[in-house]
């Protein structure tokens, strides 16, 4: 407990020193100081999910504080890869931030160099323990596309092993060089789950079960921050087809919220249903206003080259 308190104080000091005129008045920092970590995280998510802001140099204090929170699991699920991505963006923000102080003396130069070194050290501290593959993934999951909470696992589905990570949802046999990353720019992952659709009793013997991965994820919406639609929860599905795991539908928006949530919001899971007909095609439905539905037609069963 003592170590955690010291870490929190250290990060708060670093942030306040980095942005003395601004950070002390920010609601996210006040919430963090008060121990309202979930509230602080929600406010910070609004800022770091604005990709344009991050790419323009971002807010050094915001990026550092949220990075430390994800490293420690403070108000958010622990996520070392996401923490590293934020720390790398904080280092980029330090490099891109205009240095307004005149560099007249060597002391001015040393001050600037120390500022850059501090940003470099912070990034090294949060990224140094990652494996080479996780470090590569972290370097790609930046600029608002952090995919916080993405599980890193391999599961058995149908007759295949499926690898699930920020680097992509692919069959385990897929070479890493062919992994293009997640199918979209997501801020946080609500749920990833496997689903097998069984064959109806009246189907021909040639029809086989179909195997899917469902991805429920939050992304930033293009509306003013703090409104009910700041973030949207999207649903996508992937299916094993031959030697590949392929996306089958464009993203379908299920909900909008002023903040991202851990897990699925209440009632969402029951709204999504699947039903295979005797031909092998699958009817999907999303109940709501308005309801939506469509077909996942039987894919070509030939092996992909």
Secondary structure, 3 states (H helix, E strand, C coil): CHHHHHHHHHHHHHHHHHCCCCHHHCHHHHHHHCCCHHHHHHHHHHHHCCHHHHHCCCCHHHHHHHHHHHHHCCCCCCCHHHHHHHHHHHHHHHHHCCCCCCCCCHHHHHHHHHHHHHHHHHHHHHHCCCCHHHHHHHHHCCCCCCCECCCCEEEEECCEEEEEECCEEEECCCCHHHCCCCCCCCCEEEEEEEEEECCCCCCCCCCCCEEEEEEEEEEECCCCCCCCCCEEEEEEEEEEECCEEEECCCCEEEEEECCCCCCCCCCHHHHEEEEECCCCCEEEEECCCCCEEEEECCCCCCCCC
